[in-house]
Amino acid sequence: MIRLRFLLLIILTFTLQAPAFSCTTTIAGKNATADGSVMVSHSDDGLSDASLVFVPAMDHAPGSMRPVFYSNESLGFKPEWGGTQTHRLITRGRGPVYDKKGLPASIPLGFIPQVAHTYAYFDANYGIMNEHQLTIGECTDLAKVHPEPEPGKRIFYSSELSRVALERTKTSREAVKLMGGLIETYGYYGTGETLLVGDPNEGWVMEMAGCDMDGSGGVWVAQRVPDDKTFVAANQFRIREIDPNSPDIMFSKNIFEIAEKKGWWKPSDGKLDFAKVYGDGEFHHPYYSLRRVWRAMSLLAPSLGLSPWAEDAFTKDYPFAVKPDKKVTVEDIAAIHRDNYDGTEFDLTVGLAAGPFGNPTRYEGNAESVADSEGKLTTLVGEFERPLDIYRCVYSYVAQSRSWLPDEVGGVLWFGPDRPSTNALLPFYCGMADLPKEIQQANILDLRMDSVWSAFNFVANYCTIKWSYMIKDIREVREEVEKRAFAVQDLLETNAVELLKKGRVAEARKMLTVYCSENTVEVLDAWHKLAERLYVKYNDGYLNTAEEIGQPLFYPSWWLEKVGYGNGPTDYRKKK
């Protein structure tokens, strides 16, 4: 595995500058899922800190203050606020994993009054799930204004908002109201944001934006997701007209005043369209967001016959949420995040750009510039389709909140480090006493044998050499480990519930912790073996088996024709 370490470090050197945001997120109501759970999913699509961290419940002294830290996810790395590009947070106040000795500590933007007790939760680049089954998903949006942070004026971004909500609330309504109040009181900076907030009974979409570069405050709006529908967001505001009289809408007190003051809207225009008034279209280019929304909705409800083509960025062709043709499972939601427009006119596994071996990876270029022969910077013209399954994803997950089970068992996070199409989902219950170290260690510049992210990331990158062959091997192993986890789920949960009924809470938590930790180690071992198997099996581009080494996996004829294979040296005469 020494050779694997060397290779991965080379790969990371060339990919470290990838954008730190651009995500896809979904939420399914309890009547839209096969088992009655509320599901929240999220893919975090930017090369950054990929660790899943356990933040324990804590008691706090009266009068203490909670620090609010800057997030690299908001406007990029800013060294003046401490920390590093590879570690999202360095502090002593949030459990042992964030206490990184020898590294520059994160510097607070400000402080808010602390509460007496904070709940345990799973944390990543955004807060994910707390011990009461409250779950959060996220995507970054393009707003009209992206203010800089400023102590005393603008100290909150969505990442810290999500963590405070998980620390202090049990329901999605409470979380939305708390985060909205924090925006109004302490100010908001950074990009526009969408947060999906779910609990065992309902789900909400919350969207937020800064007001201006110099002022304080911010604006926000939230809309309830119907229980029988599924919502999708992909780097674009999705809440449209605000009905002040609707019980399924919440919004900031200043949302109409600010829009009118800025000249973005007036009452005579009719209901305020949040996406159009406060948003600025799609994130990078046409269809960067809309194509993913179309694809996800089409996978959920093909009967709607939605068109992949829209008039403009603010189309209303795609509804706020769709009722799926069949009730969805964890596997169904995971499949959305693993999609590369397979079988559609946008299929990234076919065509010249996919190469001879159907590689859906499309490295981004238009976000940067390239140098011409004279060294001048020239902006590239053109784009590739932006898939749901993107090569630079650092983690994805599907979180379930289930009302009929005790919190300790009801909340389960199916977490997959790295690229969705090449990862496997690992279960972690919100009643666990801790997370295994193998999932909490994910430094992108440190290939560790005891890191699930390192193993998954290596396999994902190596697979791009001969994707059409290797992806079959990966799916085989993934299916095996995920089926095993789903198969033991009922028995594990039944035993844990029995312990809880008897008041043996510590034993139940220990059982969940031990199982999830052992499963993580088993999956890590399976991925190490998979990496070694792929390396040997496809060494030097051949197929190597016990029966025969050096079996050719040659290029397909269509590709050879496209690249001019026929013009090669087949005789001693110069080709005309």
C-alpha positions in Angstrom: 0.0 0.0 0.0 3.0 2.3 0.0 2.6 2.7 -3.7 -1.1 3.6 -3.2 -0.1 6.3 -0.7 2.3 7.9 -3.2 -0.2 7.8 -6.0 -2.9 9.4 -4.0 -0.7 12.3 -2.9 0.1 13.0 -6.5 -3.7 13.0 -7.3 -4.4 15.4 -4.4 -1.7 17.8 -5.5 -3.6 18.4 -8.8 -7.1 18.5 -7.3 -6.7 20.5 -4.1 -7.9 23.7 -5.8 -11.4 22.4 -6.6 -14.3 24.6 -5.6 -15.2 24.2 -2.0 -19.0 24.2 -2.5 -21.8 23.2 -4.9 -24.0 20.5 -3.5 -27.2 18.6 -4.0 -29.7 18.0 -1.3 -33.2 16.3 -0.9 -35.8 15.9 1.7 -38.7 13.3 1.6 -41.8 13.6 3.7 -43.0 10.7 5.9 -45.7 9.7 3.5 -43.3 9.8 0.5 -41.0 7.1 2.0 -41.5 3.3 2.0 -41.0 3.0 5.8 -42.6 6.3 6.9 -39.4 8.0 7.9 -38.5 11.6 7.0 -35.3 11.4 4.9 -32.8 14.2 4.4 -29.9 13.7 2.0 -26.9 15.8 1.0 -23.8 15.5 -1.2 -21.0 17.9 -0.2 -19.2 18.6 -3.5 -15.9 20.2 -2.8 -12.5 18.9 -1.8 -12.3 19.9 1.9 -12.4 18.3 5.3 -14.3 15.0 4.8 -14.4 13.9 8.4 -17.6 12.9 10.1 -17.2 14.1 13.7 -19.1 13.3 16.9 -19.7 16.3 19.1 -20.8 15.1 22.5 -23.6 16.5 24.7 -22.3 19.1 27.1 -23.3 21.1 30.2 -22.3 24.7 30.4 -21.8 27.1 33.3 -24.3 29.9 33.8 -23.2 33.1 31.9 -20.9 31.3 29.5 -20.7 32.3 25.9 -20.6 30.2 22.8 -18.0 31.1 20.1 -19.2 31.5 16.5 -16.4 30.6 14.0 -15.8 31.5 10.4 -16.5 28.7 7.8 -14.2 28.0 4.9 -17.3 26.8 3.0 -18.7 30.3 2.8 -16.2 32.5 0.9 -13.1 30.3 0.8 -10.2 30.1 3.3 -9.4 33.3 5.2 -6.2 32.8 7.3 -7.1 35.8 9.5 -9.7 33.7 11.2 -7.3 30.9 12.0 -7.6 27.3 11.2 -6.4 25.6 8.0 -7.7 24.7 4.5 -7.9 21.0 5.4 -9.4 21.3 8.9 -12.9 22.9 9.1 -12.5 23.8 12.8 -9.7 23.8 15.4 -10.9 24.5 19.0 -11.2 22.9 22.4 -14.9 23.5 22.9 -16.5 20.9 20.6 -15.1 17.6 21.6 -11.7 15.9 21.3 -11.6 15.6 17.5 -11.6 19.3 16.9 -8.8 19.8 19.5 -5.9 19.8 17.0 -2.7 20.4 19.0 0.0 22.2 17.1 -2.3 23.8 14.5 -3.5 27.4 14.6 -6.7 27.6 16.5 -9.9 29.0 14.8 -10.6 32.6 15.9 -14.2 33.4 16.8 -16.1 36.0 14.7 -18.2 36.6 17.8 -20.1 35.1 20.7 -23.7 34.3 21.6 -25.1 33.4 25.1 -24.6 29.7 25.8 -27.4 27.5 27.0 -27.2 25.2 30.0 -27.1 22.0 28.0 -26.3 21.2 24.4 -27.3 18.0 22.5 -24.9 15.6 20.9 -24.7 15.6 17.2 -22.8 14.4 14.1 -20.9 17.2 12.4 -19.2 17.7 9.1 -18.8 20.8 6.9 -22.4 21.4 8.1 -24.2 20.0 11.1 -26.0 16.8 10.1 -28.0 15.0 12.9 -28.5 15.3 16.6 -29.5 12.9 19.3 -33.2 13.8 18.9 -33.3 12.8 15.2 -33.2 16.4 14.0 -31.4 16.3 10.6 -30.0 19.0 8.2 -29.0 19.0 4.5 -27.4 21.9 2.6 -26.6 23.4 -0.7 -24.9 26.7 -1.7 -26.8 29.2 -3.8 -26.0 32.3 -5.8 -27.5 35.4 -4.2 -27.5 39.0 -5.3 -25.1 39.9 -2.5 -22.4 37.8 -0.7 -21.3 39.9 2.2 -18.0 39.4 4.0 -17.9 38.5 7.7 -17.6 41.3 10.2 -17.6 41.0 14.0 -20.6 42.8 15.5 -22.4 42.9 12.2 -22.3 39.6 10.3 -21.0 36.5 12.2 -23.2 33.7 11.0 -23.0 31.4 8.0 -25.2 28.4 7.4 -22.7 26.0 8.8 -22.6 27.5 12.3 -26.3 28.1 12.1 -26.9 24.4 11.5 -24.6 23.5 14.5 -26.4 25.8 16.9 -29.7 24.4 15.8 -28.6 20.8 16.4 -27.1 21.8 19.8 -30.3 23.5 21.0 -33.5 22.2 19.3 -35.5 19.0 18.8 -37.9 19.8 15.9 -37.5 21.3 12.5 -39.8 24.2 13.3 -37.8 25.1 16.4 -34.6 24.8 14.4 -35.9 27.1 11.6 -37.1 29.7 14.1 -33.9 29.6 16.1 -31.7 30.0 13.0 -33.9 32.8 11.6 -33.6 34.7 14.9 -29.8 34.3 14.9 -29.6 35.8 11.4 -31.8 38.7 12.4 -29.9 39.4 15.6 -26.3 38.6 14.7 -26.2 39.1 10.9 -25.4 36.8 8.0 -22.4 36.6 5.6 -21.4 34.5 2.7 -23.2 32.9 -0.2 -26.9 32.3 -0.4 -27.8 29.0 1.3 -30.5 26.3 1.4 -30.8 24.2 4.5 -33.2 21.3 4.6 -34.4 20.6 8.1 -36.2 17.4 9.0 -37.4 15.6 12.2 -39.4 12.4 12.6 -42.7 14.1 11.7 -42.0 16.8 9.1 -39.5 18.6 6.9 -38.8 22.3 6.0 -36.8 24.1 3.4 -35.0 27.2 4.7 -33.2 29.7 2.4 -31.2 32.7 3.4 -29.1 35.5 2.0 -27.1 38.6 3.0 -28.6 42.0 2.5 -25.6 44.2 1.6 -21.9 44.4 2.0 -21.9 46.9 4.8 -25.1 46.4 6.8 -26.0 43.8 9.4 -28.8 41.3 9.5 -29.9 39.1 6.6 -33.1 37.7 5.1 -34.6 34.2 5.3 -37.6 32.2 4.3 -38.8 28.7 5.1 -41.5 26.5 3.4 -42.9 23.2 4.7 -42.5 20.1 2.5 -45.8 18.3 2.0 -45.7 14.9 3.8 -46.3 13.0 0.6 -43.7 14.8 -1.5 -39.9 15.0 -2.1 -38.0 18.2 -2.5 -34.7 18.7 -4.4 -32.3 21.6 -4.4 -29.0 21.9 -6.4 -27.2 25.3 -5.8 -30.2 27.5 -6.6 -32.9 29.0 -4.4 -36.1 27.0 -4.8 -38.7 28.8 -2.7 -40.8 31.1 -5.0 -43.9 33.2 -4.0 -44.2 34.0 -0.4 -47.8 33.9 0.9 -47.8 35.7 4.3 -51.0 34.0 5.3 -49.9 30.4 4.7 -49.2 28.2 7.7 -46.6 26.4 5.7 -44.4 29.6 5.3 -42.1 31.4 7.7 -39.9 34.4 6.9 -37.8 37.2 8.3 -39.5 40.4 9.4 -37.5 42.4 7.0 -37.9 40.3 3.9 -40.4 42.7 2.1 -38.8 45.9 3.4 -35.3 45.0 2.2 -36.5 43.9 -1.2 -38.4 47.2 -1.7 -35.6 49.3 -0.3 -33.1 47.7 -2.8 -35.5 48.2 -5.7 -35.7 44.5 -6.3 -39.4 44.3 -5.7 -42.5 46.4 -4.9 -45.9 45.4 -3.6 -47.6 46.1 -7.0 -45.5 43.3 -8.5 -47.6 40.8 -6.6 -46.3 38.1 -4.2 -42.5 38.3 -3.5 -40.7 35.6 -5.5 -37.8 34.8 -3.2 -35.7 32.9 -5.7 -36.1 35.7 -8.3 -35.8 38.7 -5.9 -32.9 37.6 -3.7 -31.3 35.0 -6.0 -29.1 35.6 -9.0 -29.8 32.6 -11.2 -27.9 29.4 -11.4 -24.6 28.9 -9.6 -22.0 28.7 -12.4 -23.7 28.4 -15.8 -27.0 27.5 -17.4 -28.3 24.1 -16.3 -25.6 23.8 -13.6 -28.5 23.5 -11.1 -31.6 23.0 -13.2 -30.3 19.8 -14.9 -29.8 18.1 -11.6 -33.2 19.2 -10.3 -34.8 17.9 -13.5 -32.9 14.6 -13.3 -33.7 14.0 -9.6 -37.4 14.8 -10.1 -37.5 12.6 -13.2 -36.0 9.7 -11.3 -38.6 10.2 -8.5 -41.6 10.8 -10.7 -41.0 9.8 -14.3 -44.7 10.0 -14.9 -44.6 13.8 -14.8 -42.6 13.8 -18.1 -40.6 16.8 -17.1 -38.5 18.4 -19.8 -34.8 18.9 -19.3 -35.0 22.2 -21.2 -36.1 25.4 -19.6 -36.7 28.9 -20.8 -34.4 30.6 -18.2 -32.8 30.2 -14.8 -36.1 31.2 -13.0 -38.3 28.7 -14.7 -41.4 27.4 -12.9 -41.5 24.2 -15.0 -40.2 22.3 -12.0 -42.5 22.2 -9.0 -41.4 23.0 -5.5 -41.7 19.3 -4.6 -42.9 16.1 -6.4 -45.0 13.2 -5.3 -42.8 10.1 -6.2 -44.4 7.5 -8.4 -43.4 4.9 -5.7 -42.5 5.5 -2.1 -38.8 5.9 -1.8 -36.1 4.0 0.1 -32.7 4.9 1.3 -31.3 3.1 -1.8 -33.5 5.2 -4.1 -32.2 8.4 -2.6 -28.7 7.2 -2.7 -29.2 6.3 -6.4 -30.1 9.9 -7.2 -26.7 11.1 -5.8 -24.9 8.3 -7.7 -26.4 9.3 -11.1 -24.5 10.5 -14.2 -27.6 11.0 -16.3 -27.4 7.3 -17.2 -29.5 6.4 -20.2 -30.5 10.0 -21.0 -29.3 12.3 -23.8 -26.8 13.8 -21.3 -25.3 10.4 -20.3 -21.7 11.1 -19.2 -20.6 7.5 -19.6 -20.9 7.7 -23.4 -19.2 9.7 -26.2 -15.7 10.9 -26.9 -15.4 12.9 -23.6 -16.0 9.7 -21.7 -13.0 8.1 -23.4 -12.8 4.5 -24.4 -13.9 3.2 -21.0 -17.0 5.2 -20.3 -15.6 7.5 -17.6 -18.2 10.0 -16.5 -15.6 12.3 -14.8 -15.5 15.7 -16.3 -12.9 17.9 -14.7 -14.0 21.5 -14.5 -12.3 24.2 -16.6 -14.5 27.3 -17.1 -14.3 28.2 -13.4 -10.7 29.0 -14.0 -8.6 30.3 -16.9 -5.9 28.7 -18.9 -2.7 30.1 -20.3 -2.3 30.3 -24.1 1.1 29.8 -25.9 2.1 33.4 -25.0 1.3 33.0 -21.3 -1.9 35.2 -21.4 -4.9 34.0 -19.5 -7.7 33.0 -21.7 -11.2 32.1 -20.4 -12.5 28.8 -21.8 -15.7 28.9 -23.8 -18.0 25.9 -23.2 -19.1 23.6 -20.4 -19.6 20.0 -19.6 -22.9 18.8 -18.0 -22.7 19.0 -14.2 -23.8 15.6 -12.8 -25.3 14.7 -9.5 -22.3 12.3 -9.0 -19.3 14.6 -9.2 -15.7 13.5 -8.9 -14.9 16.1 -6.2 -17.6 15.1 -3.7 -16.1 14.7 -0.2 -19.1 12.9 1.3 -22.8 12.1 0.8 -25.5 10.8 3.1 -29.1 9.8 3.6 -30.4 10.5 7.1 -33.6 8.8 8.4 -35.8 10.2 11.2 -38.4 7.7 12.4 -41.2 8.7 14.7 -42.2 5.2 15.9 -38.8 4.4 17.4 -37.0 5.9 20.4 -34.6 8.7 19.4 -31.5 6.6 20.1 -32.6 4.1 17.4 -34.9 6.1 15.2 -32.3 8.4 13.8 -29.8 6.7 11.5 -27.3 8.3 9.3 -26.2 6.4 6.2 -22.9 8.1 5.5 -20.6 7.6 2.4 -17.2 9.3 2.2 -16.1 10.6 -1.2 -17.7 10.2 -4.6 -21.3 8.7 -4.3 -21.0 6.3 -7.3 -17.9 4.7 -5.9 -18.6 4.8 -2.1 -20.7 2.6 0.2 -23.1 3.9 2.9 -22.2 3.1 6.5 -24.9 3.3 9.2 -24.4 5.5 12.3 -27.2 5.8 14.9 -27.8 9.1 16.6 -27.8 7.3 20.0 -24.2 6.2 19.6 -21.8 7.1 22.4 -19.1 8.1 19.8 -18.1 7.6 16.2 -15.3 5.2 15.2 -12.0 6.9 14.6 -11.8 5.5 11.1 -14.7 7.8 10.0 -13.5 10.8 12.0 -10.0 10.9 10.3 -10.1 12.3 6.8 -7.3 14.7 6.2 -7.0 15.0 2.4 -3.2 15.5 2.6 -2.7 12.5 4.8 -3.3 9.1 3.4 -4.1 6.9 6.4 -4.6 3.2 6.5 -7.1 3.7 9.3 -9.2 6.3 7.3 -12.3 5.2 5.4 -12.2 8.4 3.4 -8.6 7.6 2.2 -9.6 4.1 1.1 -12.7 5.3 -0.7 -10.9 8.2 -2.3 -8.1 6.1 -3.7 -10.5 3.6 -5.2 -12.6 6.4 -6.8 -9.5 8.0 -8.4 -8.0 4.7 -9.5 -11.3 3.6 -11.1 -11.1 6.5 -13.6 -8.4 4.6 -15.5 -10.8 2.0 -16.8 -14.1 3.0 -15.4 -16.4 0.7 -17.4 -14.5 -2.4 -16.0 -13.6 -1.3 -12.5 -17.0 0.2 -11.6 -18.5 -3.3 -11.8 -16.0 -4.6 -9.2 -16.8 -1.6 -7.0 -20.6 -2.1 -7.2 -20.2 -5.7 -6.4 -18.4 -4.9 -3.1 -20.7 -2.0 -2.3 -23.8 -4.2 -2.8 -22.3 -6.8 -0.5 -21.5 -4.4 2.4 -24.7 -2.4 2.1 -26.9 -5.5 1.9 -25.3 -6.8 5.0 -26.0 -3.6 6.8 -29.6 -3.5 5.7 -30.0 -7.2 6.6 -29.0 -6.8 10.2 -30.8 -3.5 10.8 -34.2 -4.9 12.0 -32.6 -7.3 14.6 -30.1 -4.7 15.8 -32.8 -2.1 16.3 -35.2 -4.6 18.0 -32.6 -5.5 20.5 -31.7 -1.9 21.2 -35.4 -1.0 21.7 -35.8 -3.8 24.2 -32.9 -2.6 26.2 -34.3 1.0 26.1 -37.7 -0.3 27.3 -36.0 -1.8 30.3 -34.2 1.5 31.1 -30.8 0.1 30.1 -29.9 3.1 28.0 -26.2 2.9 28.4 -26.2 -0.7 27.2 -28.3 0.2 24.2 -26.0 3.0 23.3 -23.0 0.8 23.7 -24.5 -1.9 21.5 -25.2 0.6 18.7 -21.7 2.0 19.1 -20.0 -1.3 19.0 -22.0 -2.6 16.0 -21.4 0.6 13.9 -17.7 0.7 14.8 -17.2 -3.0 13.9 -19.1 -2.5 10.6 -16.9 0.5 9.8 -13.7 -1.5 10.3 -15.1 -4.3 8.2 -16.0 -2.0 5.3 -12.6 -0.3 5.6 -10.9 -3.7 5.3 -13.2 -4.6 2.3 -12.1 -1.4 0.6 -8.4 -2.0 1.2 -8.8 -5.5 -0.4 -10.8 -3.9 -3.2 -8.0 -1.4 -3.9 -5.4 -4.1 -4.0 -7.7 -6.3 -6.1 -8.2 -3.4 -8.7 -4.5 -2.6 -8.7 -3.6 -6.2 -9.5 -6.5 -7.1 -11.7 -6.1 -4.1 -14.0 -2.3 -3.6 -13.7 -0.8 -1.9 -16.8 -4.2 -1.8 -18.4 -4.5 -5.5 -18.8 -7.0 -8.0 -17.2 -5.0 -10.2 -14.9 -6.5 -13.4 -13.4 -5.3 -16.6 -12.0 -6.2 -18.3 -15.3 -4.3 -15.8 -17.5 -2.3 -12.6 -17.0 -2.0 -9.9 -19.6 -5.4 -10.3 -21.2 -5.9 -7.3 -23.4 -8.7 -4.8 -22.6 -8.2 -2.9 -25.9 -9.9 0.3 -27.0 -13.3 0.1 -28.8 -13.4 0.6 -32.5 -15.5 3.8 -32.5 -12.9 5.5 -30.2 -10.0 4.3 -32.3 -11.6 5.8 -35.4 -12.2 9.1 -33.6 -8.6 9.5 -32.4 -7.0 8.6 -35.7 -5.8 5.1 -35.0 -5.9 4.3 -38.7 -3.3 7.0 -39.4 -0.7 5.2 -37.4 2.5 3.6 -38.8 1.2 0.6 -40.7 3.8 0.8 -43.5 6.9 2.7 -44.5 5.2 5.2 -46.7 4.2 8.7 -45.6 0.4 8.9 -45.0 -1.3 11.4 -47.3 
